[in-house]
Amino acid sequence: MNRRTLERDFQLQMFEIYRRSGEECGYHAIRYLQMLGEYGGLGTARVLLLPVEHMHEGFFKLAWEFKRPEITVEWLVLLEPWRQLFSEVELAKARQRLKDVGGQPPG
């Protein structure tokens, strides 16, 4: 799969997170949807994976409150083939956040 196709398919998966969080948890992350429109899927994931002290609200709600880490951006980026789009620092941040809420990161 070439990089352009990989990025396009990743973006579709990022929109799928929005759909599933709304459908399965009743959580409609409007700011996340706005970010997807503004930065695209890859850009949004990179912004959300910036090394900040606190977890972003969407991750906390989905992974901690709803106990659904498998529908977070952090989970998605750790899966193949998406992980190749991210740096080791970004992947480590995703793994650590999942561990911080008691989750077992995929892979």
C-alpha positions as CSV (number, residue, x, y, z in Angstrom):
1,M,0.0,0.0,0.0
2,N,1.5,3.4,-1.0
3,R,1.7,6.2,1.6
4,R,-1.1,8.2,0.0
5,T,-3.5,5.3,0.1
6,L,-2.4,4.5,3.7
7,E,-3.1,8.1,4.8
8,R,-6.5,8.2,3.1
9,D,-7.5,4.9,4.7
10,F,-6.2,6.1,8.1
11,Q,-8.4,9.2,7.8
12,L,-11.4,6.9,7.2
13,Q,-10.6,5.1,10.3
14,M,-10.3,8.4,12.2
15,F,-13.9,9.2,11.1
16,E,-14.9,5.7,12.2
17,I,-13.8,6.5,15.7
18,Y,-16.1,9.5,15.7
19,R,-19.0,7.4,14.4
20,R,-18.4,4.6,16.9
21,S,-18.0,6.8,19.9
22,G,-21.3,8.5,19.1
23,E,-23.2,5.3,18.3
24,E,-21.7,3.0,20.9
25,C,-21.1,5.5,23.8
26,G,-23.3,8.5,23.0
27,Y,-20.2,10.6,23.0
28,H,-20.2,13.1,20.1
29,A,-16.8,14.8,20.1
30,I,-17.6,17.9,18.0
31,R,-14.1,19.4,18.5
32,Y,-12.6,16.1,17.2
33,L,-14.8,16.3,14.2
34,Q,-13.7,19.9,13.6
35,M,-10.1,18.9,13.9
36,L,-10.5,16.2,11.3
37,G,-11.9,18.8,8.9
38,E,-9.1,21.2,9.7
39,Y,-6.1,19.0,9.9
40,G,-7.1,15.7,8.3
41,G,-6.8,12.3,10.0
42,L,-3.0,12.2,10.2
43,G,-2.7,15.8,11.4
44,T,-5.4,15.4,14.0
45,A,-3.7,12.2,15.4
46,R,-0.4,14.0,15.6
47,V,-1.9,17.0,17.5
48,L,-3.6,14.6,19.9
49,L,-0.4,12.7,20.5
50,L,1.6,15.8,21.4
51,P,3.5,15.3,24.6
52,V,1.3,17.1,27.1
53,E,0.9,16.6,30.8
54,H,-2.8,15.7,30.7
55,M,-4.8,13.4,28.5
56,H,-7.1,15.0,26.1
57,E,-10.8,14.9,27.0
58,G,-11.9,12.5,24.3
59,F,-9.3,9.9,25.2
60,F,-10.2,10.2,28.9
61,K,-13.9,9.8,28.3
62,L,-13.6,6.9,25.9
63,A,-10.8,5.0,27.6
64,W,-11.6,5.7,31.3
65,E,-15.2,6.7,31.7
66,F,-16.7,4.4,29.0
67,K,-14.0,1.7,29.3
68,R,-13.6,1.6,25.5
69,P,-9.9,2.2,24.8
70,E,-10.2,0.3,21.5
71,I,-12.1,3.3,20.0
72,T,-9.4,5.9,20.8
73,V,-6.9,7.5,18.5
74,E,-4.2,6.1,20.8
75,W,-5.3,2.6,20.1
76,L,-5.7,3.1,16.4
77,V,-2.2,4.5,15.8
78,L,-0.7,1.4,17.5
79,L,-2.3,-1.0,15.0
80,E,-0.9,-2.2,11.7
81,P,-0.6,-0.8,9.2
82,W,-1.2,2.7,10.7
83,R,1.7,2.6,13.1
84,Q,4.2,3.2,10.3
85,L,2.7,6.7,9.9
86,F,4.0,7.7,13.3
87,S,7.3,8.3,15.1
88,E,8.5,6.2,18.0
89,V,7.8,9.2,20.3
90,E,4.2,9.3,19.2
91,L,3.8,5.6,19.5
92,A,5.3,5.6,23.0
93,K,2.9,8.4,24.0
94,A,-0.1,6.4,22.8
95,R,1.1,3.2,24.6
96,Q,1.8,5.2,27.8
97,R,-1.7,6.8,27.8
98,L,-3.3,3.4,27.4
99,K,-1.3,2.0,30.3
100,D,-2.1,5.0,32.4
101,V,-5.8,4.1,32.3
102,G,-5.1,0.5,33.0
103,G,-5.4,-0.7,29.4
104,Q,-3.3,-3.2,27.5
105,P,-2.1,-1.5,24.3
106,P,-2.5,-3.5,21.2
107,G,0.6,-5.0,19.4
